Amino acid sequence: AILFVTRSASQEEAQIRARYQQMRTALSSNDTNAALTLVAPPYRNSFQGHRFSHLNNFAQPLGPRSSIWVSGNKATVWPERTQLFIVFPGGNTIDMIKVNGDWFFTGDVHID
């Protein structure tokens, strides 16, 4: 018999929310070194200042109008969704990936 153990979506979402708050704290204090540690290792070498400014501009506080979608090792965060009753809410998004069990930012921001 094979036993598959997966984390529930709520556990993944809690990890993403915690990591997201860490990034907001680093960005608001202009701590680029701390922010860089929250970027996925494969993306760190190409992470430029403009990507920090994009994250800083669009990483709004998560609240009741926020959404997180997780699919495998990828996540999309809507800091403030603009549409409420569709599968994929509208609004700006921030991409994250899971590496070795931890969630990291890719630096990709999609403006809606």
Residue pairs with C-beta under 8 A, 6 or more apart in sequence:
9 70
12 70
12 75
12 103
13 68
13 70
15 102
15 103
16 68
16 70
16 75
16 77
16 96
16 103
17 62
17 68
19 38
19 96
19 102
19 103
19 104
19 105
20 59
20 62
20 77
20 94
20 96
21 62
22 34
22 38
23 35
23 38
23 55
23 59
23 105
24 59
24 61
25 34
26 32
26 34
26 35
26 38
27 35
27 52
27 55
27 56
27 59
28 56
32 52
35 52
35 55
36 44
36 47
38 104
38 105
39 47
39 104
39 105
39 106
39 107
40 97
40 99
40 104
40 105
40 106
41 99
41 104
42 99
43 104
43 105
43 106
43 107
47 107
51 107
51 109
54 107
54 109
55 94
55 105
55 107
55 109
57 109
58 79
58 92
58 94
58 109
58 111
59 79
59 94
60 79
60 80
61 79
62 77
62 79
63 80
65 80
65 81
66 77
66 78
66 79
66 80
66 81
67 77
67 78
67 81
67 89
68 75
68 76
68 77
68 78
69 75
69 76
69 78
69 88
72 98
73 97
73 98
73 99
74 95
74 96
74 97
74 98
75 95
75 96
75 97
75 98
75 103
76 93
76 94
76 95
76 96
77 93
77 94
77 95
77 96
78 89
78 91
78 92
78 93
79 91
79 92
79 94
80 91
80 92
81 89
81 90
81 91
82 89
82 90
82 91
82 112
83 89
83 90
83 91
90 112
91 112
92 109
92 110
92 111
92 112
93 109
93 110
93 112
94 105
94 108
94 109
94 110
95 105
95 106
95 108
95 109
95 110
96 103
96 104
96 105
96 106
97 103
97 104
97 106
98 104
